């Protein structure tokens, strides 16, 4: 995935809406939209899930590490999380991510983690769970290669893992996703995750609405302004006192 580039005049740039979550700059007659690193946390209370039972999910083994790295690269090389990254850098990140999973850098690997392979032995889907240092069980990584998208594989694999987690005595799990990755966000919501916003994210939403209101006011545009003010006030109310003080400055 590459940065979005819009050929517009400087006057048009000064009047354009800056999409939430993007850094927007103007260079050589183009508005350049760069996704920023911004994540949303999710929370799910576990309940029994029905599974399709038509796939053979395998337990994660250390000898899967190389194949897991390749699957990571194939799944994420064109996503918003790695926008404009050189492919060599994405591959290095994939290697580190999988290595860190096995070495417990992000948390202790949970045995409910599973993978799915095709007839050639290549990994086509993968779900990793960890137990963080604070004791939370977290969905650390979920990927499904494009050829299996929209076939219910992700939901079925996670559902199967969640059932095993419940057998372990786990009552709730956590996850996170990039705020601009709409596919991931919609999947998490469909599966039942609810959003848990950190103060930084809330402040960014508040600031975006405040900036958008100022932009409209500078152009004497009143349509939609009231709804924007309501949203600005709603996000401001979610900030704690420290962050409210920071946002006023």
N, C-alpha and C positions, 0 to 999 in steps of 0.2 A: 504494500500500500504506500502510495506517495502522497506528499502534501497536496492539498487542494490549491489550485492557482486560478484566479479569476482576472481576466483582462478588463480593467475598469480605469476610469480617470481618478485622479486624486480627489476631485470633488465628490465623486460617487463613493469613494472609499471612506471619506469623512462622514458620509451620511448612512453608510451601510450598517446593518445589524451584525454584531460580532457574535457568532454562535457560542452558546455556553460550552465551556470546556476546551476552547481553542485559543491559542495565541495567534493573533491576527496582525500581520505587518504588511507594509506596502513597499515593493521593490520593483523598479524598472517597469512601471505601468501595470503591475499585477498585485492583487491582494493575495497574500500567502497565508493559508489557514493550516496551522500546525496543531495536532491533538496534544493536549497536555496530560501529564501523568496524574490521573484523578480517579480514585477508586471508591466504590460503594461496598459496604459490608452487608452481609445477609445473615439471617437467623432462621432456623427451622426446628420446630418441635417434632420429634420423630413419632410417627404412627406406622402401623403395618402397611406395607405397599404390595400391590399385586405386581407380579412380574410375568413376562412373556414366556420365559423358560424355553426359548428357541435359540439361545446363544450359549456357547460354552465359555464362560469367563474364567480366566486362569488367575491363580494366586501370583503375586509379584515375587520374582526371584532376582538375585543379584546378577545372574547371567542374562537377564533381560535388559540390562542397563543401556547397551549400545542401541538396541532396537527401540527402546523408549525414547532415547535422544533423537533418533531419526524421525519417529512419529511426532515428537514435539515440533521439530523443525518443519515438517510437512504440514502440520496443522496450523501453525501460527505465523508462517513466513509472510503472509499477506494480510495480517490483521492490524487493527488500530493500535494495539499495544506495541507494535514494532514498526510503526509508520516511518518510512524513509531510512530504516536501518539497512546497512549493507548485509548481504546474505551471510557473509563470513562471521559478522558480529552476532547475527541471530543464531547461527549454529553454535558459536562459543557460549552464548547464553543458554541454549538448550542443554549443552553438555554440563554446564555449571548447575542448572536447575535440577537436573536429574541426579547429578552427583551429590548435590546438597540434600536431596530427599533421602538417599541411601545413608548418608553420613549423619543425618539428624540435625542439620543446621537449622532448619525451620521448625523442627519438632520431631518427636519420635514417630516413625512410620507405624501406621495402624494396619493390622493384618486383613482388614476388610477391603483394602485396596485391590483392584482387579484390572485385568487387561483382556482385550479381545484380539485375536489374530485371524488373518485370512488363510486361505489354503496354502499360500507360499510361506507362511510363517511370519509375515510382516504384521506389526501391530497396527490395528485400524482404530482402536478406541482404548482409552485409558482413564482410570479414575484413581486418584491418590488421596488418601486420608492421613492426617497426622494428628498427634496429640501435642498441643503447644505447651510451652513452659508454664503457662498459666492454668493448664489442665483442660483446656477446651479441645473438643474434637472438631477438626476443620477439614473441609473439602479443599485440599491443597492444590489440586490440578484436575481438570476435566478436559479431555479432548476427544474428538471424533473426526476422522478424516473426511474430506468433502464428499467422497463417494458414498458415505453412509449417512449423510445429513438427511433430516426429515424422515427418518425411518424409525424413530423412537428408541434408538440405541442408547443415547445418553441417559434418557429417563429410566430405561429398563436397567441399565448398568448401575446407576446411582440407587435406584429402588432396591435392587438386590443387595447392594452394599449396606444400605440403611437398615435392611432387615437383619443383617448380620451384626451391625452395630447395636441394634436393640438387644440382641442376644448377649452382647457383651455388657449390657446394662447402661448403654449410652442413651440419654433422653433427648438431647438436642445437639445440633451441629451448626457450624458457622461456615461462611464462605465469603468471597469477595470477587468483584468483577470491575472491569474498566467502565467508567461512567459513560463512555461513548461507544462501547460495544453493545449495541442494541440486541444483537442475537443472544449474547450471553445473559443480558439483563432480562429479556423476555423469557428465556428458558428457566432461569432461577425463579421468576415470579410464577410461571406455570407449574413448576414443581412444588411451590408452596413457600419459598423463602420470602421473608419480609425484610424491607430495607432497614438498616441501622446506620444512621448518618453520624459521622464524626464531626466535631466542631469545625474542623478545617473545611470540610465539604459544605457544611451549612453556610459558613461565612462566604464561600465562593458563590453559592447560589444567591445569597443576599446581595453581594456586590454586583453580580450580573444584572439582577433586576434593578438595582439602583442606577447602574450605568445605562441600562436600556431606557429608563424613565428620563434621564437627563438627555439622552440622544433625541428622544421624541420631543421633549420640551424645546430643545434647540432648533427644531424644525417646525415648531408650532403645531405638532400633530397631537390630537386629543383622543382619537379613536383607540380603544384598548388600554388607555392609560390607567383607568381606574382598576382594571383587573391586575395590571402590573403592580400597582401600589399595594393591592391586597396581598399579592404573592410576596412582595418585598417585606411587608409587615409580618407575614406568616413565618418566613424564614428567619427574620430578625428575632422573633419571639422564641425560636428554638435555640438561640445562642445563649450560653451562660454569661454571667456578668463580665467575666474577663474578656470574652470574645466580643461582647457588645461594646465594651469600652474600646477595644482594638478597632472595631468596625467604624466607630464614630470618628476616629482620628484620620 
